[in-house]
Amino acid sequence: MRHLMNPLDFSAAELDELFDLAKSISEDPEKYSRVCKGKILATCFYEPSTRTRLSFESAMLRLGGEVLGFSEASSSSAAKGESVSDTIRVISCYADICAMRHPKEGAPMVAASRSGIPVINAGDGGHQHPTQTLTDLMTIRTLRGSLNNFTIGLCGDLKFGRTVHSLIEALMRYTGIRFIFISPPELKIPDYITDELNAKGIEYEEVIRLEDSIGDLDILYMTRVQRERFFNEEDYVRLKDFYVLTNEKLQLAKENMMVLHPLPRVNEISVEVDDDPRAVYFKQAQYGVYVRMALIMTLLGLEVQNA
């Protein structure tokens, strides 16, 4: 039995196989529409989510499986004080695979250690968000043709942004990647990440103004400033509008630069940008369904011949 806690749980070669499967699913969904018949996915979300939870549920339903679960801690026995360990042991009696989101870092790992079924980390605090990272990697691979040799700017909340942390760690395995970290000092990238980049000799730069570096980027990865990660409202209000991507700023960018965003967006990307062909964040959301379909199949050891 295998779990997914971190994007590094899969080797680069295994990720290629996963993305190839996701591509095959995207090209012929009907071929895979019954591969999970009789299987059940449990979505255990202790924290609000729209895209990730519904993406997992859509993935399982499109594979012919079924879904059960809860969408917030207050609607589960966690409200009565039940531990994650006990919850997953019970869920293991009801389902074949589980996707878990939790506000506490490491909670899905605890669940995996006690689980009788594969567990997928669907986001734990400000730590990791591996399936979003798989989605990001597939988007880049599909639209650029390669996961090597590009400059990526990560903009916004780089301190608490689990999607950012996961993506950086995953991209460290590829060649020719240059990082530009764009954030206010209060939301700068954690030292443990820059320490790892330094140890591996990977080029990076830290800047404050988006306008100073957008012209150098092949990919711009925008993130929102997350109210739920702040200890006080005053700091959130002060920083929430620090970066807003507009058509005016896009005029400084390369014609083939891609704009990614893990969503949800608040106001950090103006809606006028949506019509620019460089804005690929809604395509990114669609790729997320195919990646999660491929991941469910892989962790359950299923092949299309079983359909």
C-alpha positions in Angstrom: 0.0 0.0 0.0 1.2 3.4 -0.9 0.3 7.0 0.2 1.0 10.4 -1.3 2.2 12.9 1.4 4.7 14.9 -0.6 5.3 15.3 -4.3 8.8 13.8 -3.8 7.1 10.5 -2.8 7.1 9.8 -6.6 10.3 9.7 -8.6 10.6 11.9 -11.7 10.2 8.7 -13.8 7.0 7.8 -11.9 5.7 11.3 -12.4 6.2 11.0 -16.1 4.2 7.8 -16.1 1.5 9.5 -14.0 1.3 12.4 -16.4 1.2 10.1 -19.4 -1.7 8.4 -17.8 -3.4 11.7 -17.1 -2.9 12.7 -20.7 -4.4 9.5 -21.9 -7.4 10.0 -19.7 -7.9 13.6 -21.0 -7.8 12.3 -24.6 -10.3 9.5 -24.1 -12.3 9.9 -20.8 -14.8 7.3 -21.8 -12.1 4.6 -21.9 -11.6 5.1 -18.1 -15.2 5.7 -17.1 -15.6 2.4 -15.3 -12.2 1.6 -14.0 -13.1 2.4 -10.4 -16.6 0.7 -10.4 -17.2 -0.7 -6.9 -14.5 1.6 -5.3 -15.2 4.3 -2.8 -13.2 7.5 -2.2 -13.5 9.2 1.3 -12.9 13.0 1.2 -12.0 14.0 4.8 -11.7 17.8 4.7 -11.2 19.4 8.1 -10.7 22.7 6.4 -12.9 24.5 3.7 -12.2 23.7 0.1 -14.0 24.0 -3.2 -11.6 23.1 -6.0 -9.5 20.4 -4.3 -12.5 18.6 -2.7 -14.7 18.8 -5.8 -11.8 17.9 -8.1 -11.2 14.7 -6.1 -14.9 13.9 -6.1 -15.2 14.6 -9.8 -12.1 12.5 -10.5 -13.6 9.5 -8.7 -17.0 9.8 -10.2 -15.6 10.1 -13.7 -13.7 6.8 -13.0 -17.0 5.2 -12.2 -16.5 5.1 -8.4 -18.4 6.6 -5.5 -17.6 9.2 -2.9 -18.4 9.8 0.8 -16.9 12.1 3.4 -17.2 15.5 5.1 -16.4 19.0 4.1 -15.5 20.6 7.4 -14.4 19.5 10.9 -17.6 20.6 12.5 -19.6 18.1 10.5 -17.4 15.2 11.6 -16.7 13.4 14.9 -13.6 15.7 15.2 -16.1 18.1 16.7 -16.6 15.6 19.5 -12.9 15.2 20.0 -12.1 12.2 17.9 -8.5 11.9 16.8 -7.3 11.7 13.3 -5.9 8.3 14.0 -9.2 6.9 15.1 -11.1 8.7 12.3 -8.9 7.1 9.6 -9.2 3.6 11.2 -13.0 3.9 10.9 -12.8 5.4 7.4 -10.7 2.4 6.4 -13.7 0.2 7.0 -15.9 2.3 4.7 -13.7 3.3 1.8 -10.9 2.1 -0.5 -8.9 5.4 -0.6 -8.9 8.7 1.3 -8.1 12.3 0.4 -7.5 14.3 3.6 -7.1 18.1 4.1 -6.2 19.3 7.6 -5.1 22.7 9.1 -2.4 21.0 11.2 0.9 20.2 9.4 1.6 16.5 9.5 -1.9 15.3 10.2 -2.3 13.4 6.9 1.0 11.7 7.7 -0.3 10.6 11.1 -3.4 9.3 9.3 -1.3 7.3 6.8 0.6 5.6 9.6 -2.7 4.2 11.0 -4.6 3.7 7.8 -5.7 0.5 6.2 -6.2 2.3 2.9 -4.1 4.7 0.7 -4.1 8.3 2.0 -3.6 11.3 -0.2 -2.5 14.6 1.5 -4.9 17.2 0.1 -3.2 20.0 2.0 -1.9 20.2 5.5 -1.6 23.7 7.0 1.1 25.8 5.4 3.2 22.7 4.7 2.4 20.6 1.6 -0.2 20.3 -1.2 1.2 17.5 -3.4 -1.8 17.0 -5.7 -1.8 20.7 -6.5 1.9 20.4 -7.3 1.2 17.4 -9.6 -1.4 19.6 -11.3 1.0 22.5 -11.7 3.7 20.2 -13.1 1.3 18.6 -15.6 0.2 22.1 -16.7 3.7 23.2 -17.3 4.7 19.9 -19.0 1.7 20.0 -21.3 1.8 23.6 -22.3 5.6 24.0 -22.5 6.5 20.4 -23.5 9.1 20.1 -20.8 9.8 20.5 -17.1 13.4 21.7 -17.7 15.0 25.0 -18.5 12.8 27.9 -17.6 12.6 30.8 -15.1 9.6 30.8 -12.8 8.5 33.7 -10.6 6.5 32.8 -7.5 4.5 35.9 -6.3 2.5 36.7 -3.2 2.4 34.7 0.1 5.6 32.7 -0.1 5.8 32.2 3.7 2.5 30.3 4.3 1.8 29.2 0.8 1.8 25.3 0.8 1.3 25.2 -2.9 4.5 27.3 -3.4 6.6 25.1 -1.0 5.5 21.9 -2.7 6.1 23.2 -6.2 9.6 24.5 -5.4 10.7 21.2 -3.8 9.3 19.3 -6.9 11.1 21.6 -9.4 14.4 21.2 -7.7 14.7 17.8 -9.3 14.7 19.2 -12.8 17.5 20.9 -14.7 17.9 24.5 -15.7 15.2 25.9 -13.4 15.7 29.5 -12.1 13.5 30.8 -9.3 12.5 34.4 -8.6 10.7 34.9 -5.3 8.4 38.0 -5.3 7.0 38.9 -1.9 7.0 41.6 0.8 9.6 40.9 3.5 6.8 39.7 5.9 5.8 36.9 3.5 9.3 35.9 2.2 10.1 32.3 1.3 11.1 30.3 4.4 14.8 29.9 5.2 14.7 26.1 5.0 13.8 26.4 1.3 16.5 28.9 0.4 19.0 26.8 2.4 18.2 23.8 0.3 18.5 25.8 -2.9 21.9 27.1 -1.8 23.0 23.6 -0.9 22.1 22.3 -4.3 23.5 25.3 -6.2 20.2 26.2 -7.7 19.9 29.8 -8.9 17.3 32.1 -7.2 16.6 35.7 -6.6 14.4 37.5 -4.0 12.6 40.8 -5.1 9.8 42.9 -3.8 8.3 44.5 -6.9 6.7 42.3 -9.5 7.4 44.9 -12.2 11.1 44.5 -11.6 11.2 40.9 -12.7 8.1 40.0 -14.8 9.9 40.6 -18.1 12.4 37.8 -17.2 9.8 35.1 -16.5 8.7 32.1 -18.5 6.1 31.3 -15.8 4.4 33.5 -13.3 2.9 31.6 -10.4 0.5 33.9 -8.5 -0.9 33.2 -5.0 -3.3 34.9 -2.8 -2.5 36.3 0.6 -4.3 33.8 2.9 -6.4 35.3 5.6 -6.7 32.0 7.5 -2.9 31.8 8.0 -2.6 35.2 9.8 -2.7 35.7 13.5 -4.3 39.1 13.3 -6.6 40.9 10.9 -4.5 44.1 10.8 -1.5 42.3 9.1 -3.8 40.6 6.6 -5.5 43.9 5.6 -2.1 45.6 5.2 -0.7 42.9 2.9 -3.7 41.5 1.0 -3.5 44.0 -1.9 0.3 44.1 -2.1 0.3 42.4 -5.5 -2.4 42.7 -8.2 -1.7 41.4 -11.7 -3.2 43.7 -14.3 -3.1 44.0 -18.1 -0.8 46.9 -17.7 1.8 44.8 -15.8 1.3 42.0 -18.4 2.6 44.4 -21.1 6.0 44.1 -19.5 6.0 40.2 -19.8 7.1 37.9 -22.6 4.5 37.1 -25.2 4.7 33.4 -24.3 4.8 33.7 -20.5 2.2 31.5 -18.7 0.3 32.8 -15.7 -0.6 30.0 -13.2 -2.6 30.2 -10.0 -3.7 27.4 -7.6 -7.0 29.2 -7.0 -9.1 30.5 -5.3 -8.2 34.0 -6.4 -9.4 37.0 -4.4 -8.2 40.1 -6.2 -4.5 39.4 -6.9 -5.3 38.8 -10.6 -7.6 41.3 -12.2 -10.5 39.7 -14.1 -9.4 41.6 -17.2 -6.4 39.2 -17.3 -8.6 36.2 -17.8 -9.0 36.9 -21.5 -5.2 37.0 -22.1 -4.0 33.8 -23.7 -1.2 33.7 -21.2 -3.7 33.2 -18.4 -3.9 29.4 -18.0 -5.2 29.0 -14.5 -8.6 27.6 -15.5 -6.9 25.1 -17.8 -4.8 24.3 -14.8 -7.9 23.5 -12.8 -9.1 21.1 -15.6 -5.7 19.3 -15.6 -6.2 18.8 -11.9 -9.1 16.5 -12.4 -7.1 14.3 -14.9 -4.1 14.2 -12.5 -6.3 13.1 -9.6 -7.9 10.4 -11.8 -4.5 9.1 -12.7 -3.4 9.2 -9.1 -6.4 7.4 -7.8 -5.8 4.6 -10.3 -2.1 4.4 -9.5 -2.6 4.2 -5.7 -5.3 1.6 -6.1 -3.2 -0.4 -8.6 -5.9 -0.3 -11.3 -5.6 -0.5 -15.0 -8.1 0.3 -17.7 -8.3 -3.4 -18.6 -10.2 -3.9 -15.3 -13.0 -1.7 -16.5 
